[in-house]
């Protein structure tokens, strides 16, 4: 299965309901579970990282269509990268 496909399908199937319940909010989804609803993408991502570490999770604004928040540091595992400082 494609990464986050399960989360995307879950989001798409519930988006219409969530638009009514949580207009303008960001949802955090992992697997087929709504983990939480947040005022900002940053808060949703922070909670996702706290709960799931580097495991995949989806953060989406319930009003937006097919837009994903991508964080390059997480995508390329730079969170734990050792970057040498100039001497």
C-alpha positions in Angstrom: 0.0 0.0 0.0 1.2 3.5 -0.8 2.4 5.5 2.2 -0.5 7.3 3.9 -3.0 5.8 1.5 -5.1 4.4 4.4 -5.1 7.8 6.1 -6.0 9.6 2.8 -9.0 7.3 2.2 -10.2 7.7 5.8 -9.9 11.5 5.5 -11.7 11.6 2.1 -14.6 9.4 3.4 -15.2 11.7 6.4 -14.2 15.1 5.1 -17.8 16.2 4.4 -18.8 15.5 7.9 -15.7 17.1 9.4 -16.2 20.2 7.3 -19.5 20.7 9.1 -18.2 19.7 12.6 -14.7 21.3 12.5 -14.7 24.1 9.8 -11.2 25.6 9.3 -9.6 23.1 11.7 -6.8 20.7 11.1 -7.2 17.0 11.7 -4.6 14.5 12.8 -5.2 11.0 11.4 -3.2 7.8 11.8 -4.5 4.6 10.2 -8.2 4.7 10.3 -8.5 6.9 13.4 -9.1 10.5 14.0 -6.5 11.3 16.6 -7.3 15.0 17.2 -8.6 18.3 15.9 -6.4 21.4 16.1 -6.5 25.1 15.4 -3.2 25.1 13.5 -1.2 22.7 11.4 1.8 23.2 13.6 -0.1 22.0 16.7 -1.4 19.0 14.8 2.1 18.1 13.5 3.6 18.6 17.0 1.1 16.2 18.5 1.7 13.7 15.7 5.4 13.8 16.3 4.9 13.4 20.0 2.6 10.4 19.6 4.0 8.7 16.6 7.6 9.8 16.2 8.7 9.1 12.7 5.8 6.8 11.9 3.5 8.2 9.2 0.5 10.3 10.1 -1.7 12.7 8.1 -2.4 16.3 8.9 -5.0 18.1 6.8 -7.3 21.2 7.0 -10.8 19.9 6.7 -11.7 22.6 4.2 -8.8 22.1 1.8 -8.8 19.7 -1.1 -5.9 17.4 -1.8 -3.2 19.5 -0.1 -0.7 17.9 2.1 1.6 19.4 4.6 5.1 18.1 4.0 8.0 18.7 6.3 11.3 18.0 4.6 13.2 17.4 7.8 10.8 14.5 8.6 10.6 13.3 5.0 14.3 12.8 4.8 14.9 11.8 8.4 16.9 14.9 9.1 15.5 15.2 12.5 18.2 12.9 13.7 20.8 13.8 11.2 24.3 14.8 12.5 25.3 18.0 10.6 28.9 19.0 11.1 29.5 22.5 12.1 32.1 24.6 10.2 35.4 24.8 12.0 
